[in-house]
Each structure stands twice: as C-alpha cells, then as structure tokens.
Amino acid sequence: MKQHKVMMGECVLYQAAQLSHARRFAAARRAEGVDCHVVPDTTTRNRRVRINALTGKPYGRRTP
C-alpha cells in the first residue's frame, strides 16, 4: 500500500494511502499557518505472474 506523507521539516504530520487526501490535509494545515509539504510515495511493486494450472501459461489479457 502506498504511503504519502505530509511533512513539517523532518516530522511526519500525516500519512495517507491516497495522494489527494494528503494534499487536502496539507492545504488545511497551510491555511492554519503551519508550513508543511507533501512527499508522494513513488515506489512501485511488481506483480507476480499467475500461471494457469491447466494450460501452463500465465493468465493474461484477453485480446478482442
């Protein structure tokens, strides 16, 4: 799961799975006068390929 962070210097104020939630939280804190910024999570996870037991081939995208 992604973890976008709202930071104030080195301190984490808030962590969110959705970037829009982190941005909204940061905007609200800035309106209160708290200087903070959003650090988006840029990590990607590779999915494991599932193999169809009957055919021995990976489950794949259907082509029209």
QUIRAJO-V116831 format. One record per pair of residues at least 24 apart in sequence whose C-alpha atoms are under 10 Angstrom apart, sorted by the first residue. I is the first residue (numbers start at 1). GAP is how many residues later the second one is. If there is no record, write none. Layout:
I & GAP
I & GAP
This chain:
1 & 40
1 & 42
1 & 43
1 & 44
2 & 38
2 & 39
2 & 40
2 & 41
2 & 42
2 & 43
3 & 36
3 & 37
3 & 38
3 & 39
3 & 40
4 & 34
4 & 35
4 & 36
4 & 37
4 & 38
5 & 32
5 & 33
5 & 34
5 & 35
5 & 36
6 & 30
6 & 31
6 & 32
6 & 33
6 & 34
7 & 28
7 & 29
7 & 30
7 & 31
7 & 32
8 & 26
8 & 27
8 & 28
8 & 29
8 & 30
9 & 26
9 & 27
9 & 28
11 & 25
12 & 24
12 & 25
12 & 26
12 & 27
13 & 24
13 & 25
14 & 24
15 & 24
15 & 25
16 & 24
16 & 25
17 & 24
